Amino acid sequence: MIRSICKWLVFKLIYPAFYHIGCCRKVRRDKIIFVENHAERLSGDFVLLYNAVKQKNYNISVHYLKVSSSSWGTVIIRTLGLIWDMATAKCIFLSESNSVFGAFVLRKNTKLVQLWHACGAFKKWGYSVVDKAFGDDAKALETYPGHKNYDLVSVSGAAVCWAYEEAFGLKKDSGIVKPLGVSRTDVYFSETRRRQAYFRLQELQLPIEGRKVILYAPTFRGDIRCAKAPSELDLQSLYELQEEYVILIKNHPFVKERMEIPRQFGNFCIEIKDQMPIEDLLMVADVCITDYSSIIFEYSLMQRPILFFAYDLEDYYDERGFYYPYEEFVPGPIVRTMKELVQEIKHLNQYDWDKLAAFRKQYMSGCDGHSTERIMEYIVL
């Protein structure tokens, strides 16, 4: 109860007052702010855009709030610093939700741009999961709205604009959500970055030469605060593929516990934590196995096969749900058992490439290697 009262006071009184005092100063037309909710360094969501802005000689600051790894009091202090800084900013970039940006009305000369951290629209979030097990309750979203001040939400393709409008509680066809593309996907069109990714792959302590790479990149299970990795992957079943493949496992960033890989599979499988970023992993993988992760949108740019190990599909429908019917939507075979998964890997020559191409065209039309340029044009205009 005390914490709830304190939160209300902070969001309804302290944050707005601090912002309005800060607005007594003039907006600096060369001032750009990037906001990282959780990361301790600039994430891949921002790097390309940050570099593009820097080349234009804007005055840039990055605020690292470290929400998930800091005490509530520390986060408030950091947020007050952000609020004071953004009161005179020309443009502010986000890539995640943060209710502080709904605590007051932004001044007219400041633009708030939501880049979001995922492409497409797969699992439901925000207002789409109100009062569900995964989402917030309606009263909380009404009391602490985080999305009302957006001037631009840049998404991967026109086909998903409606989903972002729903998730962020924006008016339909408001024009705020635009298919300008996702800045960080520009790396997938860089030959230099591809070569660097393969170089990093060779540095792994895994004998890869002569074998293809399977990337297993599932989403997490359960609540964000105690996220767990899926439990049904059986390396013993996959081991019959070891002469032709190696497996790289990349769990969702919310999953903190490392996966225990038995010693006998050490020359066949490795869990990737910090050795390679997800962008590099997607570029070097010959096959991607996932379940409900939005990386399928980015991986579709590689034009390589995607398999869906969805052993708990019914549970996921109940807990969170999808924007599109899962079975019709995903651009690859759905399997429920390890036996089925192994068989699909053995028969990749029968993969439906037309379905994958149609998926990419429909949901990733704005991601062509020039997304950063289009977002920069919006800032300048």
LOFILUM-786771 format. One line per 5 residues: number of its first residue (from 1); for each residue x, y, z of C-alpha. Coordinates in steps of 0.5 Angstrom, whole numbers, plus 500, padded with zeros to 3 digits. Example, Ala and Ser with C-alpha at 12.3 -4.5 7.8 and 13.67 -1.06 7.14 Angstrom:
<recs>
1> 525 491 516 | 527 498 514
</recs>
This chain:
<recs>
1> 500 500 500 | 506 505 502 | 509 503 496 | 503 504 491 | 502 511 495
6> 509 513 493 | 509 511 486 | 503 515 485 | 506 521 488 | 512 520 484
11> 509 519 477 | 503 524 478 | 506 530 482 | 514 530 482 | 515 528 475
16> 511 533 472 | 513 538 476 | 520 537 475 | 519 537 467 | 515 543 467
21> 520 547 471 | 525 544 466 | 521 547 461 | 522 554 463 | 529 553 459
26> 529 553 451 | 529 547 447 | 536 546 444 | 535 544 436 | 541 540 436
31> 540 536 442 | 538 528 442 | 537 523 447 | 537 516 447 | 534 512 453
36> 536 505 455 | 531 502 460 | 535 496 462 | 542 496 458 | 548 498 461
41> 551 500 454 | 548 502 448 | 544 497 445 | 544 494 438 | 537 498 437
46> 540 504 437 | 547 504 435 | 546 505 427 | 542 511 429 | 546 514 434
51> 552 514 429 | 548 517 424 | 546 522 429 | 553 523 431 | 555 525 424
56> 550 530 423 | 553 534 429 | 548 533 434 | 549 534 441 | 547 527 444
61> 546 524 451 | 544 517 453 | 541 515 459 | 542 508 462 | 536 508 467
66> 538 500 469 | 531 499 471 | 531 491 472 | 538 492 476 | 537 498 481
71> 533 500 487 | 527 504 486 | 530 510 489 | 536 509 485 | 532 509 478
76> 527 515 481 | 534 519 481 | 536 517 474 | 529 518 472 | 529 525 474
81> 536 527 471 | 533 524 464 | 526 528 465 | 531 535 467 | 535 533 460
86> 529 532 456 | 525 538 457 | 530 542 453 | 531 536 447 | 529 536 440
91> 528 529 440 | 528 523 444 | 529 516 442 | 526 509 446 | 526 502 444
96> 522 499 450 | 516 501 454 | 517 506 460 | 511 509 464 | 515 515 465
101> 513 518 458 | 506 518 460 | 507 522 466 | 506 529 463 | 505 532 456
106> 511 533 452 | 512 540 450 | 511 541 442 | 518 542 440 | 520 536 443
111> 519 529 439 | 518 522 442 | 520 517 437 | 519 509 439 | 523 505 435
116> 521 498 439 | 526 493 440 | 523 487 436 | 520 487 428 | 513 485 426
121> 508 483 431 | 508 476 434 | 506 475 441 | 501 480 444 | 503 486 449
126> 501 492 452 | 494 494 451 | 493 487 447 | 494 483 454 | 490 487 459
131> 488 483 465 | 491 477 462 | 496 473 466 | 502 476 462 | 499 483 462
136> 498 489 467 | 491 490 469 | 487 496 466 | 487 500 472 | 494 500 472
141> 495 502 465 | 490 508 465 | 493 510 471 | 500 510 469 | 500 510 461
146> 507 510 457 | 505 511 450 | 501 517 450 | 506 522 447 | 509 518 441
151> 510 522 435 | 513 517 431 | 513 509 432 | 517 506 427 | 515 499 425
156> 518 494 420 | 512 494 415 | 505 496 414 | 502 490 415 | 503 490 423
161> 501 498 424 | 495 496 427 | 498 491 432 | 502 497 435 | 496 502 435
166> 493 497 439 | 498 495 443 | 500 502 445 | 493 504 446 | 493 509 440
171> 488 511 435 | 487 507 429 | 490 510 423 | 493 516 427 | 499 516 423
176> 503 516 429 | 505 508 427 | 509 508 420 | 513 503 416 | 519 506 416
181> 523 500 418 | 527 498 424 | 534 501 424 | 538 496 427 | 536 491 421
186> 540 495 417 | 546 491 419 | 543 485 415 | 545 488 409 | 552 490 410
191> 557 485 407 | 563 488 412 | 558 486 418 | 557 479 415 | 564 478 415
196> 565 480 422 | 560 475 424 | 563 469 421 | 570 471 424 | 567 471 431
201> 563 464 429 | 570 461 428 | 573 464 435 | 568 460 438 | 571 454 442
206> 567 449 438 | 569 445 432 | 565 448 426 | 569 447 420 | 565 443 415
211> 559 443 419 | 552 447 418 | 550 452 424 | 543 451 427 | 541 457 432
216> 536 455 437 | 533 461 440 | 527 461 444 | 523 466 448 | 522 465 455
221> 517 462 459 | 513 465 465 | 514 472 468 | 519 477 466 | 522 477 473
226> 523 470 474 | 524 468 466 | 526 461 465 | 528 457 459 | 524 452 455
231> 525 445 458 | 524 440 452 | 530 441 448 | 533 434 448 | 541 434 446
236> 541 427 446 | 536 426 440 | 539 432 436 | 546 428 437 | 545 424 431
241> 546 430 427 | 552 432 430 | 556 430 423 | 553 435 419 | 551 440 424
246> 553 444 431 | 548 447 435 | 548 454 438 | 543 456 444 | 541 463 445
251> 536 464 450 | 532 470 451 | 536 476 455 | 531 475 461 | 533 468 462
256> 539 469 467 | 541 461 469 | 546 458 464 | 544 452 461 | 548 446 463
261> 550 442 457 | 553 435 458 | 560 434 457 | 559 429 452 | 556 434 447
266> 561 439 448 | 564 438 441 | 557 439 438 | 553 444 442 | 555 451 446
271> 550 456 449 | 552 463 447 | 551 469 452 | 556 474 451 | 561 471 445
276> 556 474 440 | 550 478 439 | 544 476 436 | 545 480 430 | 551 476 428
281> 548 469 430 | 542 470 425 | 547 472 420 | 551 466 421 | 546 461 422
286> 544 456 417 | 537 454 420 | 534 457 426 | 529 453 431 | 525 458 435
291> 518 458 438 | 514 464 439 | 520 469 439 | 520 475 434 | 527 474 431
296> 523 470 426 | 522 477 422 | 529 479 422 | 531 472 420 | 527 472 415
301> 531 477 412 | 537 471 411 | 532 467 407 | 534 461 410 | 529 456 414
306> 526 457 420 | 523 451 424 | 518 452 430 | 519 448 436 | 512 449 440
311> 511 444 444 | 507 448 449 | 503 452 444 | 496 451 448 | 499 454 454
316> 502 460 450 | 495 461 447 | 492 462 454 | 497 466 458 | 499 471 452
321> 496 470 445 | 498 472 438 | 496 477 433 | 495 472 428 | 493 465 428
326> 500 461 430 | 499 455 425 | 497 460 419 | 502 465 421 | 509 462 422
331> 513 461 415 | 515 454 417 | 514 447 420 | 511 447 427 | 513 441 431
336> 511 438 438 | 516 433 439 | 524 432 439 | 523 426 434 | 519 431 429
341> 524 436 430 | 530 432 428 | 525 429 422 | 524 436 419 | 532 438 420
346> 533 432 416 | 528 434 410 | 530 441 409 | 530 440 402 | 522 440 402
351> 522 447 406 | 516 451 403 | 521 457 400 | 515 461 397 | 511 461 404
356> 518 464 407 | 518 469 401 | 511 472 402 | 512 472 410 | 518 477 409
361> 515 481 404 | 508 482 408 | 511 484 415 | 518 486 413 | 517 491 407
366> 520 497 411 | 527 493 412 | 531 494 406 | 538 497 409 | 535 504 409
371> 531 504 415 | 536 509 419 | 536 514 413 | 528 514 413 | 528 515 421
376> 533 521 420 | 529 524 415 | 524 524 420 | 528 528 425 | 531 533 420
381> 524 535 418
</recs>
